[in-house]
Amino acid sequence: MGVTKPDRLARLILVLAIAMYWAVSTGANEEHHVAIRGEKRGFEKPEGPYALSSRQAFVLSDDASQVMPKSPSSGMSG
């Protein structure tokens, strides 16, 4: 089962390449304007005494895995 109309495939690839270029350049342009305006994006960082850094959370999760023994069963019956 080969390609029966290679000219159509070539046109499809061209259209997809142009669409990808447009999407990436539009996104990059928007990010550039956001940076110029000084807008902040993303999740808000938690503040307060219970806010953990990623390193602290990793250490706590590592400690918890050592304290809590793994059960031999997966909890599923069968």
C-alpha positions in Angstrom: 0.0 0.0 0.0 2.1 2.9 -1.3 1.5 6.5 -1.8 -0.7 6.9 -4.9 -0.6 10.7 -5.2 2.7 12.1 -3.9 1.9 15.7 -5.0 -1.1 15.7 -2.5 1.2 14.4 0.2 3.8 17.1 -0.6 1.0 19.8 -0.4 -0.2 18.4 2.9 3.3 18.5 4.4 3.7 22.1 3.2 0.4 23.2 4.7 1.3 21.4 8.0 4.7 23.1 8.1 3.2 26.5 7.5 0.6 25.9 10.2 3.3 24.8 12.7 5.4 27.9 11.8 2.4 30.2 12.3 1.5 28.6 15.7 5.0 28.7 17.1 5.6 32.3 15.9 2.3 33.4 17.3 3.0 31.9 20.7 6.6 33.3 20.8 5.2 36.8 19.9 2.6 36.6 22.7 5.3 35.5 25.2 7.5 38.3 24.1 4.7 40.9 24.7 3.9 39.3 28.1 7.5 39.6 29.1 7.6 43.3 28.0 4.4 44.1 30.0 5.9 42.3 33.0 3.0 40.0 33.5 3.6 36.9 35.7 2.2 33.5 34.6 2.0 30.2 36.2 1.0 28.9 39.6 1.2 31.1 42.7 3.8 30.0 45.1 2.4 29.0 48.5 3.6 31.2 51.3 3.5 30.6 55.0 5.0 28.3 57.6 3.7 25.1 55.8 5.0 25.9 52.3 7.7 23.4 51.3 10.3 23.8 48.7 10.6 20.9 46.2 13.7 19.7 47.9 12.0 19.6 51.3 9.0 17.8 49.9 11.3 15.2 48.3 13.1 14.6 51.5 9.8 14.2 53.4 8.5 11.8 50.8 11.7 9.8 51.0 11.5 9.7 54.8 7.9 8.6 54.6 8.7 5.7 52.3 11.4 4.5 54.8 9.0 4.8 57.8 6.0 3.1 56.2 6.7 -0.4 55.1 5.2 -1.5 51.8 2.4 -4.0 52.1 2.8 -7.3 50.2 -0.6 -7.1 48.7 -1.7 -4.4 46.2 -5.1 -4.1 47.9 -6.9 -5.8 45.0 -8.7 -9.1 45.6 -8.3 -11.8 43.1 
